[in-house]
Amino acid sequence: MALTVLLSCIGVLLATGIVAVAGAGWKGLASNLVYAAALAAGAVMLSVGLSALAAAPSGAETLDLPVGLPWLGAHFRLDALSAFFLVVVNLGGFTASLYGLGYGNREESPGRVLPFFPAFLAGMNLVVLADDAFTFLLSWEFMSLASWALVMAHHRVHDNARAGYIYLLMASFGTLALLLAFGLLAGPAGGYAFSAIRAAPPSAGLAAAVLALALLGAGSKAGLVPLHVWLPLAHPAAPSHVSALMSGVMTKVAVYGFVRLVFDLAGPPDWWWGALVLLLGGASAVLGVLYALMQHDLKRLLAYHTVENIGIIFIGLGLALAFRANGMGLAAALALTAALLHVFNHSLFKSLLFLGAGAVLGATGERDMERLGGLIRRMPLTAIAFLAGSAAISALPPFNGFVSEWLTFQAILVSPKLPQWLLKFLVPAVGATLALSAALAAGCFVKAFGATFLGRPRGAAAQQAHETDRASLAAMFVLVALCLLAGLVPGVFIDALAPVGQQLLGARLAPQGQFAWFTIVPIEDSRSSYNGLLLIVFIALGAWLAAAVIHRWASHALRRAPAWDCGFPDASPATQYTAGSFAQPIRRVFGSLVFRAYERVSMPAPGRTEPARFHLRLRDLVWDTFYAPVQGIVDFGADHLNKVQTWTIRAYLSLVFGTVVALLMVLAIWH
Amino acid sequence: MALMADLLLQFAQMALVLLLAPLLTGFVRTLKAQMLRRQGPPLLQPYRDLLKLIRKEVVMAENASWLYRVVPYVVFATTFVAASLVPTFATRLVFSHIADLIVIVALLGTARFALALAGLDIGTSFGGIGSSREMMIASLAEPAMLMIVFTLSLLAGSTQLSSVAVFLEGPDVGLRVSLAMALVAMVMVAIAENARIPIDNPATHLELTMVHEAMILEYSGRHLAVIELAASLKLLLYMSLIACMFVPWGMAMRTHDAVALALGAGSYVLKLAMGGFLLALFETGTAKMRVFRIPDFLGAALMLGLLAALLLFVSRGPA
């Protein structure tokens, strides 16, 4: 029943996309229609997902449709894991559509956005419901292509075409890896239905190959280092609510693909799987945030933070694999819960931040933070929403980002019980990188919020900004409320996740509902516990106490005066700290190692009047190491194959003849 | 009845940290002055400063936003809550289940985040330089702190401060190299977090050498008073934390016995005095570092923390 409802909603989405092609002429009407339909479908699917998650232990619902490959059909399945990701996808889809209701009227080329937006949503929903390899890959590719079309919506903007090209290459590469992974899982008999794969788990060697291919395929879509290069180019290029969907939701669909392949289909893990995933996660977390710190494009900064948060999620997943391989069910459930809760939390605050960035972009036309500033006065509500999102992503209590990172730390603190020495030594080091990335993320968001919303406006656009529309604000504040809620009563959310752990690991955390006052206790009471609700109450009481004492006894006088600034205030906003100068100390500390940062100051000789100049050069080591050689080889090959094009007909014929002879000889030797 | 007593104990500790914090700051200042053969301010000067500040008019920059006025209270409230969750003279804290050590560290992170934003609000260059350097220092101090937490949790099997204190006071610990390393790392982190010499100088207003003072440069009057009190509280918090984690002796463990409580309070004050004395001695004997030497200092703290944790794996202790 639930699946029928879901598939009809997906059908509605697809039909909306087709109608939008026809109705692109009526700009306002088409946009309202598309986003309203997406909003309604999202709400329905969200509630179906929630009820399925609540009822999950009772077993999965399956549905086979006679479409697709004739001998296979299309299988769909709704179990706890897909129900959870269904919630994540449709919550993101719901808020993005709500935002779209306001944003749609500002869109310059609606014909390039409206047909693909519902198609993109439909594709993501199909991926999490698919129950055979063919349907999964088809939906995955559909999702990739729809999002590619959305990335190319504003294809005339500088660099967007290149972003789309790299995205298309990486997406095809990822799908190829997944195709091979499913091929290995299906075996020579070709049992492509997931139930057939589950019935015949692969041998250890094949399973390891499947893990590697899953890391390549799902990891490239999720943005795992070093496969992340397309992400910070493509995510910011799309319209902001699509960026929110891509960063907040599509990367989570990729995480779903990884979990489905590795936890569900590939059979019991080996302990070194955990070590590998942990290493990649740790590297993504630190490199993602360091790259983010160097950005001054607001949306690109957010995209790099997605890389960081995907790293945090994979740290949790790696821990879960390591614990599971050693038969530590409870610890594995803790790590998996931490990872999935971070999936949920990240989808909330990353959508929120991208919507906020979209509001800023709409109001000022600027993504470059060096030309913004002072927006807290011109756009107070957007500023509050963006501030809440910044605090959440920086893992500050009492917001939700903190809870999932705290749970990840708790899982890390159990790691000394692991028997393998490599893991014993690796996990504390990964814990340190997690703490480093959390602290750097806080620094990065002080920079992002400070440069965009605080200080004095650095340009005319920032000076004349105005608050964004109501629908966009509503979307943002729905997300703010959810961020707070998940931070204050995390126990409810942890309990909701329990069926997923039960399904994948056969273990779950103790029900958190039994503890008084919404306290969460991951393992045992004397070990660690956290209560966000009481924490916020006490913080509020403390602030109220201070304010009351001040109000009662202190002077109320307040005088506005020019800033003091040690006696040298400067009227020009150019003398403020910029995003670049804010990141300079951190660049000095980490930059020479990670970016080969090179700084040069050219000072004119005394008495000369030309300006002094500061040059900064950063290199992207990941690009230089992994991608530049490939690019070089392809270019080299292309250059040399070019000569073939100017050959004479005789040369072509001899080439064909030679090839045929060579192939025949190969065939003869083979037999 | 027991709950009432626990509540009373909790509130007593909360009041105690609030009252003692300025005294500790004054104590360190006076000691430092005397070590430099100056007469120094009276012991109670910080209280007088606070009273004076709250009676004065606030002079606020013309373009300061609402955030600027809210931040002092946020900083105070989060620091105060963090400080009241650290066991001082008794381990029985009713509210200890709200937060473990990681949450306390993160709460201080929230305070720092708020203060760094306030530093950027007016749009002056000094506020920016302070915020930017503060976040750089924090990004290095937090991993080191987590390694210390890891070491302690490995030993005590808990990140709950009361459990850690009870365990470390017990007979199962013995003398451990790891604990000594963690203690050194913890002291280094505490120095950095509290903006003390050699990382930052709390007494300076020489522009280019200040970090914490640069962030709060524009604050005045009652706002400044609240921030100053929060800074004192943070110093006291770190001293209580070190006392609770490394020298928990004398603390009243899971009891309401009046004698034990009095003993606990006495030993707590003694430990604070000792800590203050050592801080003053250290600060008098050291020169401030250049800003870009700080990564070396905190990197050493991180390495010590990591070594402490790894040594525990190899050692065969009674635990």
Interface residues (C-beta under 8 A of the other chain):
Chain A: G373 G374 I376 R377 P380 L387 A391 S394 A395 L396 P397 F402 W406 F409 Q410 I412 L413 P416 W421 K424 F425 P428 A429 G431 A432 T433 L434 A435 L436 A438 A439 L440 A442 G443 F445 V446 K447 F449 G450 A451 L454 G455 R456 T519 D525 S526 R527 S528 S529 Y530 N531 L534 L535 F538 I539 A540 L541 G542 A543 L545 A546 A547 I550 W553 A554 S555 A557 L558 R559 R560 A561 P562 A563 W564 D565 C566 P569 D570 P573 T575 Q576 Y577 S581 F582 A583 Q584 P585 I586 R588 V589
Chain B: I54 R55 K56 E57 V58 V59 M60 A61 E62 N63 A64 S65 W66 L67 P72 Y73 V74 F76 A77 T78 F80 V81 S84 F95 H97 I98 A99 D100 I102 V103 A106 L107 G109 T110 R112 F113 A116 L117 L120 D121 I122 G123 T124 S125 F126 G127 G128 I129 S131 S132 R133 M135 M136 A138 S139 L140 A141 E142 P143 M145 L146 M147 V149 F150 S153 L154 G157 S158 T159 Q160 S163 H205 E207 L217 E218 G221 R222 A225 V226 V291 F292 P295 L302 L306 A309 L310 L312 F313
